[in-house]
Amino acid sequence: MPAYIHHHDDIEPGFVICPSCVGLEMYVRDVEPHWSMAKIDFTYECASCGTEVRQTVVKPELRH
C-alpha cells in the first residue's frame, strides 16, 4: 500500500443522489486530496446520465 494513503475512521462520505435522475445513487469517480490533507475532493458520477457532482470533505479538528 502506498505511503501517501491515509485511512480515517471519522471521515466517510455519505452516498450522493443524482440531481438529474432523482433517486439513483452516484458512484465515486475520482478522489483528489489536497497537499495538506486537510481537505479531500470527491467527484461523483451518475452511471445512468453521466452527471458529475463534486463534494469537499474537511478533516475534523483533533480533540485531545
C-alpha positions, 0 to 999 in steps of 0.5 A: 500500500502506498505511503501517501494513503491515509485511512480515517475512521471519522471521515466517510462520505455519505452516498450522493443522489443524482440531481438529474435522475432523482433517486439513483445513487452516484458512484465515486469517480475520482478522489483528489486530496489536497497537499495538506490533507486537510481537505479531500475532493470527491467527484461523483458520477451518475452511471445512468446520465453521466452527471458529475457532482463534486463534494469537499470533505474537511478533516475534523479538528483533533480533540485531545 
